[in-house]
Amino acid sequence: MIYKKRKAKPFKSEWNKQNFESSINELDIMIDNDYDTYKQRIVPLQKNYQKKWDKGRFDFAKAEKGIFNLIVTPTARKVSKEARANQWGTPIWGVRERKAVAKRITRKWRDDLVSNNWSK
């Protein structure tokens, strides 16, 4: 059986769009300010992407998926678990917000790679 991918529904009001943007900013700031995430997840992934960029094998779509799975989702679960004291750590942010944050982080990293702002 073949399943069709569903497209994201457009926002019904301006308030929803602003709420979406503020939740994206909040999650992005939390990822930037979490020391454990930075040391254990971001630095190794940046080194890996630097190597791929130098070899000419950097793929934007795969990088975005990697950031989503390895950085954004675990950090969202960690923050949700701390905020709610929930044993499962179900993320407060939906998939739509987490994918938007992953895309934002990937674009920032790609711009840094292009301008050689990362140290080897």
C-alpha positions as CSV (number, residue, x, y, z in Angstrom):
1,M,0.0,0.0,0.0
2,I,1.3,3.4,-0.9
3,Y,0.8,6.3,1.5
4,K,0.8,9.9,0.5
5,K,2.7,12.4,2.5
6,R,0.4,14.9,4.1
7,K,1.3,18.6,3.6
8,A,1.4,20.9,6.6
9,K,-1.8,22.8,7.0
10,P,-1.5,26.6,6.7
11,F,-2.1,28.7,9.8
12,K,-5.6,29.8,10.3
13,S,-4.8,33.1,12.1
14,E,-1.9,35.5,12.6
15,W,-1.8,34.6,16.3
16,N,-1.0,30.9,15.5
17,K,1.8,32.0,13.2
18,Q,3.3,34.3,15.9
19,N,2.9,31.5,18.5
20,F,4.7,29.1,16.1
21,E,7.6,31.5,15.6
22,S,8.0,32.1,19.3
23,S,8.0,28.4,20.1
24,I,10.7,27.9,17.4
25,N,12.8,30.7,18.9
26,E,12.3,29.2,22.4
27,L,13.5,25.7,21.4
28,D,16.4,27.1,19.4
29,I,17.6,29.2,22.4
30,M,17.3,26.1,24.7
31,I,19.4,24.0,22.3
32,D,22.0,26.8,22.1
33,N,22.2,27.2,25.9
34,D,22.2,23.5,27.0
35,Y,25.8,22.6,27.8
36,D,25.4,18.9,27.8
37,T,23.8,19.0,24.3
38,Y,26.5,21.2,23.1
39,K,29.4,19.1,24.4
40,Q,27.9,15.6,23.7
41,R,25.9,16.2,20.5
42,I,26.6,19.4,18.7
43,V,30.5,19.4,18.7
44,P,30.8,15.9,17.3
45,L,28.2,16.5,14.7
46,Q,29.9,19.7,13.6
47,K,33.2,17.9,13.3
48,N,31.5,15.2,11.2
49,Y,29.9,17.8,8.9
50,Q,33.2,19.7,8.6
51,K,34.8,16.5,7.3
52,K,32.0,15.9,4.9
53,W,32.1,19.5,3.6
54,D,35.9,19.2,3.0
55,K,35.4,16.0,1.0
56,G,32.5,17.5,-0.9
57,R,29.9,15.0,0.3
58,F,27.8,17.4,2.5
59,D,24.1,16.8,1.8
60,F,21.8,19.5,3.2
61,A,18.7,17.2,3.4
62,K,20.6,14.5,5.3
63,A,22.2,17.1,7.6
64,E,18.8,18.4,8.4
65,K,17.5,15.0,9.2
66,G,20.5,14.2,11.4
67,I,20.1,17.4,13.3
68,F,16.4,16.7,13.8
69,N,17.1,13.2,15.1
70,L,20.3,13.7,17.0
71,I,19.9,17.2,18.5
72,V,16.5,18.7,18.3
73,T,14.3,15.8,19.4
74,P,16.4,14.6,22.3
75,T,16.8,18.1,23.6
76,A,13.0,18.8,23.3
77,R,12.4,15.6,25.2
78,K,14.9,16.5,27.9
79,V,13.4,20.0,28.4
80,S,9.9,18.6,28.4
81,K,10.8,16.0,31.0
82,E,12.4,18.7,33.2
83,A,9.4,21.1,32.8
84,R,6.6,18.6,33.3
85,A,8.4,16.0,35.5
86,N,7.0,13.5,33.1
87,Q,8.7,10.1,33.1
88,W,8.3,9.6,29.3
89,G,9.5,13.0,28.3
90,T,7.0,13.5,25.5
91,P,8.1,16.7,23.7
92,I,6.1,19.9,24.3
93,W,6.9,21.0,20.8
94,G,5.3,19.2,17.8
95,V,7.0,17.7,14.8
96,R,6.4,20.8,12.8
97,E,8.2,23.1,15.3
98,R,11.1,20.7,15.7
99,K,11.6,20.3,11.9
100,A,11.6,24.1,11.6
101,V,14.3,24.4,14.3
102,A,16.3,21.7,12.6
103,K,16.1,23.6,9.3
104,R,17.1,26.8,11.0
105,I,20.1,25.2,12.7
106,T,21.2,23.4,9.4
107,R,21.1,26.7,7.5
108,K,23.2,28.5,10.2
109,W,25.7,25.6,10.1
110,R,25.8,25.6,6.3
111,D,26.5,29.4,6.3
112,D,29.3,28.9,8.7
113,L,30.8,26.1,6.6
114,V,30.6,28.3,3.5
115,S,32.3,31.2,5.2
116,N,34.8,28.9,7.0
117,N,33.9,30.1,10.5
118,W,34.4,26.7,12.0
119,S,37.8,25.7,13.2
120,K,39.3,22.4,12.2
